[in-house]
Amino acid sequence: MSPRVLAVALVFGLVGLAIGRFADLPLPVAAAVLVGGSVVAGLVAERVEDARSRALAERIDGWLRREDRVPEHPDGSPGRRRLEVAVDALGAAYEDRGVELERERPWRRELVDSLVPAAMLFSQEDRLSAANAGARELLGIPDDAGEVTVLNAVGSAAMADAVREAREGGRPVTVDVERGDQDLQAIASVVGEETLLIVTDRTRERRVEELRRNFVVNASHELKTPVTSIQTLAEALEVASRRDPERTRPLIANLNTEAERLARLVRDLLDLRRLEDRDPMEWTSVDLAELVRMTVAESIPRAERRGVEMTVDAPDHAFLAGVTGDVEVIVKNLISNAVQYNREGGGVEVTVAPREGRQVLTIADTGIGIPQQDLSRVFERFYRVDAARSRETGGTGLGLSIVRHAVQRHGGSIRVESLLGEGTTFTVTLPVEPVA
């Protein structure tokens, strides 16, 4: 029983005792009146206090459940009135804050939807409130996922921890995550009472960085070989010119060979850089059939030395819109490889045929072929199936990479089929009309 109720009971008891004594009742009777009155008054006062407390608790509970708040007119003691005024003020503040949050929530969701990178919004309970199309596509979140947990939404414990740390610490948290074959960067930050998670897919960027690093390493290695040979031959030539002039002739020939190899490598690097830059193209009409016949004619002496027979099946003309130098690079590289990697007594068949608004160039040889495990890598820069043979014949390892870039620049496609020991077929398809 509260002190207030006890005080009320005591007052009522004393009043009852005074009435009993005034009525000249016996002392035991007066005492009984005192006790009975106190008990009754205490029970009544406690019932009243309990009813008021329940009413106050129900009002507060209703506000928490977002029911309409009805201000009460305080009554009772000054302390009681102050308590009810304070509770009313608290309810009003809570209601105003709830209205503000409800007004902000749609705005935040619209903000998430408008973001370009993958973005998600999580509630204070770590439940998904909103996710834009980028997030659903990148992380595979179903449209009907509902208010799933952070871990279920992002599929990464590291990103879930970042959301929690950002919410608890009140500061942005950045993490790098490997999710399957994806390299992701996630930034979690607090927005109001929710947590915003932005995820960026850096897979392609990091692969490009890796390719560039490998390219620099490979290019340095490839340049080092002819440069070292030229330096060595130059020193030998200097000594031989003084002691044995007759030996200078083969040294000069070797020096020229290495210089030509270095020049080819530099030329191929420049071609590759030009094709990768995707500068505006100057479209002209290119006769693919005529270009094929000229290239085959130039290759016949080398093919005859290797005992390789060359045949051409092409119409009188096969025009297409393109850059003459780029189309020439495609034709010369593929025909040169067909002769270079052929077997003695083998053959090369070059075919040009129109097909549904495109010109199709097919170059088939009966050479050494390419292992199946290498087919997916033959277009990589500096990748060689037979590295020793490629270097012996002056190959730079860039030819097929240049061909692929030139074909793609013209809006075409290239396909390779090969059987080890039986031969290889390259099929290039180029559009007749210029691409946008």
Secondary structure, 3 states (H helix, E strand, C coil): CCHHHHHHHHHHHHHHHHHHHHCCCCHHHHHHHHHHHHHHHHHHHHHHHHHHHHHHHHHHHHHHCCCCCCCCCCCCCHHHHHHHHHHHHHHHHHHHHHHHHHHHHHHHHHHHHHCCCEEEEECCCCEEEEECHHHHHHHCCCCCCCCCEHHHHHCCHHHHHHHHHHHHHCCCEEEEEEECCEEEEEEEEEECCEEEEEEEECHHHHHHHHHHHHHHHHHHHHHHHHHHHHHHHHHHHHHHHHHCHHHHHHHHHHHHHHHHHHHHHHHHHHHHHHHHHCCCCCCEEEEHHHHHHHHHHHHHHHHHHCCCEEEEECCCCCEEEECHHHHHHHHHHHHHHHHHCCCCCCEEEEEEEEECCEEEEEEEECCCCCCHHHHHHCCCCCCCCCHHHHHHCCCCCCHHHHHHHHHHHCCCEEEEEEECCCEEEEEEEEECCCCC
